[in-house]
Amino acid sequence: ITGTLPSEIGLLTELTSLNISKNSLAEDILPAIGGLTNLICLDVAENAFVNVLPTEIGNLTSITWMSVARNRLIGSLPSEFGYLRQLEHFECGWNSELCIAIRNRVTDKIGVLDARG
């Protein structure tokens, strides 16, 4: 899949798992992702997403597994990331600036953290 993530993705409110890894999706991870409030697993690794994680990521309060690894994300984690109290596994490696920010701020609640790169 190439192009951008459609904003209509946020309308899939009953979705529990979304794997769009290993594509050529680009630009930002849209704020609409915050509408997927029943997500347990989110894998957007190995795309070409840029910029920062949207603050709406904090709406994914049921999520336990997330990978944003191997994109072009920058900046720091939004403070809303702290709302993800169920998160046990988080992969963010190979997003240079984001990895540095996460290693400096990660909490003990995450059982598996991959922040390589």
MARTOR-129270 format. One line per 3 residues: number of its first residue (from 1); their letters; for each residue x, z, y of N, C-alpha, C, CB. Coordinates in pm, whole numbers, padded with zeros to 5 digits. Each point is the difference from the previous one (the first is absolute). Glycine has a CB too. Layout:
N
NUM	a	X/Z/Y/X/Z/Y/X/Z/Y/X/Z/Y ~ ...
//
This chain:
117
1	itg	00086/00000/-00117/-00086/00000/00117/00090/00000/00123/-00188/00123/-00123 ~ 00156/-00206/00219/00075/-00004/00125/-00094/00026/00116/00167/-00161/-00098 ~ -00109/00189/00212/-00082/00020/00119/-00007/00146/00039/-00132/-00200/-00060
4	tlp	00017/00239/00109/-00020/00138/00046/-00111/00066/-00082/00076/-00063/00233 ~ -00077/00192/-00229/-00104/00077/-00066/-00127/-00010/00085/00171/00160/-00104 ~ -00283/-00203/00046/-00122/-00015/00081/-00057/00136/00042/-00048/-00215/-00119
7	sei	-00005/00224/00238/-00057/00126/00048/-00120/00044/-00083/00080/-00057/00230 ~ -00143/-00037/-00299/-00115/00033/-00085/00038/00089/-00118/-00103/-00216/00066 ~ 00233/00232/-00091/00045/00087/-00108/-00058/00140/00016/00212/-00135/-00020
10	gll	-00230/00179/00142/-00053/00133/00027/-00145/00020/-00041/00159/00010/00184 ~ -00228/-00119/-00216/-00140/00009/-00042/-00014/00035/-00148/-00058/-00165/00176 ~ 00166/00165/-00249/-00003/00030/-00144/00009/00150/-00022/00107/-00223/-00052
13	tel	-00203/00294/00105/00005/00146/00007/-00005/00070/-00135/-00107/-00021/00218 ~ 00061/-00045/-00323/-00006/00063/-00132/00123/-00029/-00085/-00247/-00018/00012 ~ 00339/-00062/00039/00120/-00037/-00073/00085/00124/-00027/-00004/-00229/00105
16	tsl	00053/00243/-00229/00086/00114/-00033/00145/-00039/-00022/-00197/00108/-00102 ~ 00224/-00237/00078/00137/-00045/-00020/00017/-00137/00064/00018/00132/-00215 ~ 00091/-00149/00289/00030/-00128/00064/00147/-00031/-00022/-00182/00034/00173
19	nis	00208/-00144/-00244/00137/-00044/-00024/00013/-00142/00054/00024/00150/-00206 ~ 00042/-00162/00317/00027/-00132/00058/00151/-00018/00015/-00222/00002/00123 ~ 00296/00058/-00214/00146/-00007/00004/00048/-00138/-00043/00013/00246/-00048
22	kns	00114/-00272/00083/00069/-00123/-00040/-00070/-00127/00046/00086/00124/-00194 ~ -00127/-00124/00320/-00059/-00118/00063/00084/-00034/00122/-00234/00058/-00083 ~ 00181/-00138/00167/00067/-00034/00126/-00090/00034/00117/00129/-00185/-00114
25	lae	-00193/00300/00105/-00086/00045/00109/00088/00050/00114/-00186/00062/-00161 ~ 00148/-00094/00283/00085/00031/00115/-00079/00068/00110/00143/-00195/-00056 ~ -00075/00220/00164/-00050/00068/00119/-00021/00148/-00028/-00109/-00214/00076
28	dil	00009/00274/-00015/-00021/00145/-00012/-00086/00035/-00120/00023/00019/00246 ~ -00004/00104/-00296/-00100/00057/-00090/-00113/00043/00091/00171/00079/-00180 ~ -00284/-00143/00167/-00109/00017/00096/-00060/00140/00001/-00047/-00240/-00029
31	pai	00003/00285/00145/-00073/00126/00008/-00122/00002/-00092/00080/00025/00235 ~ -00135/-00142/-00267/-00118/-00007/-00088/00027/00062/-00136/-00071/-00208/00119 ~ 00196/00221/-00158/00033/00061/-00128/-00055/00144/-00005/00209/-00144/-00018
34	ggl	-00226/00205/00134/-00054/00136/00007/-00145/00010/-00044/00157/00041/00183 ~ -00226/-00154/-00194/-00138/00001/-00048/-00011/00016/-00150/-00057/-00142/00192 ~ 00169/00132/-00263/-00001/00010/-00147/00012/00146/-00042/00102/-00229/-00020
37	tnl	-00198/00307/00059/00010/00146/-00013/-00006/00051/-00144/-00104/00012/00221 ~ 00068/-00096/-00316/-00002/00044/-00141/00124/-00043/-00077/-00247/-00012/00008 ~ 00345/-00046/00061/00121/-00046/-00069/00075/00116/-00063/00016/-00191/00159
40	icl	00027/00168/-00281/00087/00094/-00070/00141/-00059/-00010/-00197/00092/-00130 ~ 00202/-00225/00119/00128/-00070/-00016/00006/-00117/00098/00012/00067/-00244 ~ 00097/-00075/00320/00022/-00111/00094/00141/-00053/-00019/-00163/00099/00167
43	dva	00174/-00227/-00202/00130/-00063/-00018/00007/-00126/00086/00020/00093/-00235 ~ 00055/-00086/00344/00021/-00116/00087/00148/-00036/00005/-00201/00066/00138 ~ 00277/-00026/-00241/00144/-00023/-00005/00034/-00148/-00010/00026/00223/-00108
46	ena	00095/-00254/00148/00058/-00133/-00012/-00084/-00109/00067/00102/00076/-00213 ~ -00134/-00052/00339/-00063/-00098/00086/00089/-00017/00122/-00235/00060/-00081 ~ 00178/-00097/00190/00078/-00014/00124/-00070/00072/00115/00090/-00222/-00080
49	fvn	-00154/00335/00047/-00067/00078/00104/00103/00055/00098/-00186/00061/-00160 ~ 00150/-00057/00287/00091/00044/00106/-00065/00112/00081/00103/-00230/00010 ~ -00025/00284/00080/-00043/00103/00093/-00019/00134/-00069/-00111/-00174/00137
52	vlp	00022/00256/-00089/-00016/00137/-00050/-00123/00011/-00090/00113/00088/00207 ~ -00118/00019/-00285/-00122/00029/-00076/-00108/00039/00099/00132/00074/-00206 ~ -00253/-00126/00191/-00106/00034/00095/-00043/00146/-00014/-00078/-00239/-00006
55	tei	00034/00297/00115/-00047/00139/-00003/-00119/00017/-00094/00081/00030/00234 ~ -00158/-00138/-00253/-00118/00005/-00087/00037/00027/-00146/-00114/-00157/00155 ~ 00242/00151/-00189/00043/00033/-00135/-00041/00143/-00035/00194/-00160/00022
58	gnl	-00209/00243/00080/-00043/00138/-00020/-00141/00014/-00053/00152/00061/00181 ~ -00231/-00167/-00178/-00137/00004/-00055/-00001/-00008/-00152/-00081/-00106/00209 ~ 00193/00072/-00271/00006/-00018/-00145/00025/00134/-00070/00086/-00236/00032
61	tsi	-00174/00330/-00009/00023/00137/-00044/-00010/00021/-00151/-00088/00068/00217 ~ 00040/-00167/-00292/-00007/00011/-00146/00121/-00061/-00069/-00248/-00006/00018 ~ 00334/-00058/00057/00110/-00076/-00060/00103/00092/-00066/-00035/-00178/00172
64	twm	00078/00138/-00292/00103/00075/-00071/00128/-00081/-00018/-00181/00125/-00118 ~ 00172/-00258/00126/00115/-00088/-00024/00002/-00110/00104/-00007/00049/-00247 ~ 00123/-00067/00315/00010/-00103/00103/00141/-00059/00001/-00176/00118/00138
67	sva	00182/-00251/-00128/00128/-00066/00018/-00009/-00100/00115/00052/00028/-00245 ~ 00038/-00010/00340/00016/-00095/00110/00144/-00055/-00001/-00176/00123/00139 ~ 00244/-00108/-00252/00141/-00036/-00013/00022/-00150/00021/00030/00191/-00158
70	rnr	00092/-00222/00200/00047/-00139/00013/-00087/-00085/00094/00091/00020/-00230 ~ -00118/00034/00345/-00065/-00074/00108/00096/00003/00119/-00237/00057/-00082 ~ 00186/-00068/00201/00082/00007/00121/-00058/00104/00094/00067/-00242/-00024
73	lig	-00110/00354/-00032/-00062/00104/00081/00106/00076/00076/-00188/00020/-00164 ~ 00152/00025/00283/00093/00071/00089/-00068/00124/00054/00115/-00215/00062 ~ -00041/00289/00017/-00058/00116/00068/-00009/00121/-00090/-00127/-00155/00142
76	slp	00045/00247/-00103/-00015/00123/-00077/-00139/00006/-00061/00163/00117/00150 ~ -00182/-00020/-00235/-00132/00020/-00059/-00096/00049/00107/00102/00051/-00225 ~ -00224/-00102/00226/-00097/00056/00095/-00033/00144/-00040/-00097/-00231/00044
79	sef	00065/00314/00051/-00032/00140/-00032/-00118/00009/-00096/00086/00068/00224 ~ -00174/-00168/-00224/-00116/-00002/-00089/00041/-00009/-00148/-00132/-00108/00183 ~ 00256/00071/-00210/00050/-00002/-00137/-00013/00138/-00064/00161/-00185/00060
82	gyl	-00157/00287/00021/-00016/00137/-00048/-00136/00030/-00059/00162/00065/00171 ~ -00261/-00151/-00145/-00134/00020/-00057/-00006/-00041/-00147/-00096/-00039/00226 ~ 00200/-00025/-00276/00000/-00050/-00138/00044/00110/-00095/00049/-00233/00080
85	rql	-00129/00333/-00091/00035/00120/-00077/00000/-00022/-00151/-00096/00132/00184 ~ 00033/-00239/-00233/-00002/-00030/-00143/00117/-00088/-00042/-00248/00020/00005 ~ 00323/-00073/00091/00108/-00094/-00029/00109/00067/-00082/-00051/-00123/00212
88	ehf	00078/00064/-00330/00103/00053/-00091/00118/-00094/-00013/-00178/00121/-00123 ~ 00157/-00250/00146/00104/-00100/-00021/00000/-00094/00120/-00023/00015/-00254 ~ 00138/-00026/00322/00009/-00085/00118/00130/-00079/-00005/-00138/00162/00135
91	ecg	00126/-00294/-00131/00117/-00089/00002/00006/-00071/00134/-00012/-00032/-00251 ~ 00126/00044/00317/00017/-00065/00130/00136/-00063/00014/-00157/00163/00098 ~ 00231/-00171/-00206/00137/-00050/00004/00012/-00140/00056/00046/00143/-00193
94	wns	00073/-00170/00245/00035/-00131/00055/-00085/-00039/00120/00073/-00066/-00228 ~ -00104/00164/00311/-00063/-00019/00131/00087/00077/00099/-00239/-00027/-00095 ~ 00362/-00006/00110/00107/00078/00061/-00042/00109/00097/00131/-00199/-00028
97	elc	-00189/00167/00141/-00034/00102/00099/-00102/00099/-00052/00051/-00164/00179 ~ -00150/00115/-00251/-00104/00087/-00054/00059/00099/-00099/-00171/-00182/00033 ~ 00264/00136/-00116/00063/00087/-00099/00072/00116/00065/00025/-00195/-00151
100	iai	00047/00168/00257/00073/00106/00070/-00098/00103/00054/00183/-00161/00061 ~ -00291/00115/-00001/-00101/00091/00056/-00062/00086/-00108/-00047/-00165/00182 ~ 00021/00106/-00298/-00066/00074/-00107/00094/00103/-00061/-00143/-00198/-00047
103	rnr	00267/00162/00025/00094/00097/-00057/00015/00120/00091/00122/-00185/-00116 ~ -00140/00167/00246/00012/00110/00094/-00129/00083/00011/00166/-00137/00125 ~ -00277/00089/-00182/-00128/00066/00024/-00085/00026/-00123/00007/-00106/00218
106	vtd	00034/00060/-00334/-00086/00006/-00118/-00035/00145/-00037/00104/-00214/-00081 ~ -00220/00230/00020/-00044/00133/-00040/00026/00021/-00148/-00174/-00002/00180 ~ 00170/00126/-00224/00024/00035/-00139/-00115/-00038/-00092/00142/00185/00080
109	kig	-00257/-00215/-00025/-00117/-00028/-00083/00010/-00132/-00075/-00135/00131/00160 ~ 00220/-00222/-00114/00014/-00129/-00068/00094/00018/-00118/-00040/-00127/00216 ~ -00011/00107/-00336/00079/00018/-00122/00107/-00105/-00016/-00196/00104/-00104
112	vld	00165/-00230/00134/00094/-00111/-00011/00010/-00069/00134/-00053/-00031/-00245 ~ 00173/00027/00301/00024/-00068/00125/00115/-00097/-00020/-00084/00197/00135 ~ 00060/-00325/-00111/00105/-00101/-00005/00019/-00052/00142/-00056/-00065/-00242
115	arg	00163/00110/00306/00029/-00043/00137/00138/-00066/00006/-00144/00186/00092 ~ 00179/-00257/-00198/00129/-00068/-00001/00004/-00112/00102/00026/00056/-00241 ~ 00093/-00097/00275/00017/-00115/00087/00028/00042/00136/-00146/-00131/-00137
//
